[in-house]
Every structure is written in structure tokens, then in C-alpha cells.
Amino acid sequence: MVQQKLPGLEKGFDVAQANDLFDGFVSRVEQADIEIIEVLPEKNLLWMMFVEGQNVDVIKNVVRAGKKNFLAFVVTVEKDENLHVFVVPAMCGNLGLARIVALPLSAPVGMNSAQAWGF
């Protein structure tokens, strides 16, 4: 799925002014370094990218309208001493930047990575 959307994704990262994260994102996806989490209704996104063929749109400061949790694939990219946490909602396949967390990030004992990232 990502391979088919590569041109649109690259354009979207550029529109989101995050083109320096594109190669790292693709690399992590190709390595299948992906986790599945449940995102709570009150969690918003820094931006969300919508790719439809050659049409790409990026909306910043996305406030969720849904009232239910949803499953999402999580891909993280390390850059400039920060961990960029991307989510891809399983229901739609759009790409959102959920969080930017300063490294090093270590989850307390008994806490999963989704909880550590604020989901």
C-alpha cells in the first residue's frame, strides 16, 4: 500500500514541511517496524495527510470528531534528538503526525509504548 502511495506521500511530507522525515518514514515501513495501538477519542493530531492519487492535502491541528477509540498503525522516526510518532488509522489509511517526543524516551515499567507516547 505504501509503495503505491509513495509519490503522494513524498509530496505530502513536503506540503507538511516535514520532507526531512520522509526517507526515515519509508525506511521504517519497509522494515515492518510498525506497532498497532488503540487511539482514544480525545487525542488530536499535529497534522494529517490525505492522499488521493495525485491530490494531496495536509490539515494541521486536527481535532477528532469521533467519539470511539480506533485502531491505528504506529511508525516512529528519530530525527534531531526527537521521536516523531506517526499514526495511520486502520479505518482510512491516512497519515497523521501524532506527537513529537524528546529522546531518550523510556516507558516506565508496566507501561506500553502507546501509553508512553500519550495515547
C-alpha positions in Angstrom: 0.0 0.0 0.0 2.8 2.4 0.9 4.7 1.7 -2.3 1.6 2.7 -4.4 1.3 6.0 -2.5 5.0 6.9 -2.4 4.7 9.9 -4.9 1.7 11.3 -3.0 3.3 10.7 0.4 6.5 12.4 -0.6 4.5 15.4 -1.8 2.5 15.4 1.4 5.6 15.4 3.6 6.8 18.4 1.6 3.5 20.2 2.0 3.6 19.4 5.7 7.1 20.9 5.8 8.4 17.5 7.1 10.3 16.4 4.0 13.3 15.6 6.2 11.3 12.8 7.8 10.1 11.1 4.5 13.0 8.8 4.0 13.0 7.7 7.6 9.3 7.0 7.5 9.6 4.9 4.3 12.5 3.0 5.8 10.6 2.1 9.0 7.6 1.0 7.0 9.8 -1.2 4.7 11.4 -2.7 7.8 7.9 -3.5 9.0 8.8 -1.7 12.2 5.1 -1.0 13.0 3.0 -1.3 16.1 -0.8 -1.4 16.4 -2.4 0.7 19.1 -5.8 1.9 20.1 -6.2 5.7 19.9 -8.5 7.4 22.4 -11.2 9.9 21.2 -9.7 12.9 22.9 -6.3 12.5 21.2 -5.7 15.1 18.5 -3.0 15.2 15.8 -0.4 17.8 14.9 -1.3 17.3 11.2 -3.0 14.7 9.0 -2.2 14.0 5.3 -4.8 12.9 2.8 -3.5 11.3 -0.4 -5.9 10.5 -3.3 -3.9 9.8 -6.4 -2.0 13.0 -7.3 -4.2 15.1 -4.9 -2.6 15.7 -1.6 -3.9 17.8 1.3 -2.4 18.3 4.8 -4.5 19.7 7.6 -2.8 21.0 10.7 -4.0 20.8 14.3 -6.6 18.0 13.6 -9.3 17.7 16.3 -11.0 14.4 16.2 -14.8 14.4 15.8 -15.2 10.7 16.6 -16.4 9.5 20.0 -14.9 6.0 19.8 -11.4 4.6 20.1 -9.9 3.4 16.8 -7.0 1.1 15.8 -4.0 2.7 14.2 -0.7 1.6 12.9 2.2 3.5 14.5 5.5 4.3 12.9 8.2 6.2 14.7 11.1 8.2 13.1 14.0 9.5 15.1 15.4 12.9 13.9 17.3 15.6 15.6 17.0 14.1 19.1 13.2 13.8 18.8 10.9 10.8 18.2 8.2 11.6 15.6 5.2 9.4 16.2 3.1 8.8 13.1 -0.3 7.1 13.1 -2.2 5.5 10.2 -5.8 4.9 11.2 -6.7 1.4 10.1 -10.1 2.5 9.0 -8.9 5.1 6.4 -5.2 4.7 5.7 -4.5 8.5 6.1 -1.2 9.5 7.7 -1.1 11.7 10.8 1.8 13.1 12.9 0.5 12.5 16.4 3.4 13.6 18.6 7.0 14.8 18.7 8.7 13.5 21.8 12.2 14.4 23.0 14.6 11.5 23.2 15.5 9.5 25.1 12.1 8.1 25.8 11.8 5.1 28.1 8.5 3.8 29.2 8.1 3.2 33.0 7.8 -0.5 34.0 4.3 -1.8 33.2 3.6 0.9 30.6 3.3 0.1 26.9 4.7 2.3 24.2 1.2 3.7 23.3 0.8 4.9 26.9 4.4 6.4 26.9 3.6 8.3 23.7 0.4 9.8 25.2 -2.2 7.6 23.6 
